């Protein structure tokens, strides 16, 4: 069974983390990569990725199928798209221990107000034969 730890490990590489903000708290560095539907309140920087299972698990056919949303956020549209393109390049047609992927970059969502950022989501579908 696929789990979010595999997605975190795949995204936690320099090709991605070098594009994200890093926040230091009490001499500990935290990169802007989060497993979950939102960014934690304590992380106050802008260039981040959060990812989560966005579709239902489908195991009723002859394969397992999962859908993840990888939200690439930044202060500008261009930065958001750059992060999304890097995530797409890394995850599209990747092999996660038997789970093959197919990705789509979705339209960028602009900020809703002055406290928000641009969000370009990458939809990742993972499939594996049962």
C-alpha positions, 0 to 999 in steps of 0.5 A: 500500500502506498503512503505519504512517506514515499511522496515526502521522500520523493519530494525531499530532494535538492531539485525541489527543496532548493526552490523552497523557503527554509525557516530556522527556529531554535537552530533547526532548519525547516524546509517548506515541504509539508504532508497535509492539506495546509501549511502550518501556522508557524511556517511564515515564509512563502515558497512551499509545497504541501501535498495530500491524498486528494482522491479516493483509494481505488483497489476494486479493479486489477490495480491500486490507484491513488491521487495526490495533490501537490500544491506549489505555493509562492509569492509570484505566479512565476515562482509558483509555476517554477516549483510546479514544473520541478515537481512535475519533472520529478514525479511524472512517470516515476516508479515508487516501488511498483507504483507508476505515476502520471502527472498533470499541472493544473491552472494557477490559483491566484491569491485570494487576499493579501495574506495568500500566495499563488498556488499551482497544483500538480495532480499525481495519479499512482497506479500499481497492479494487484 
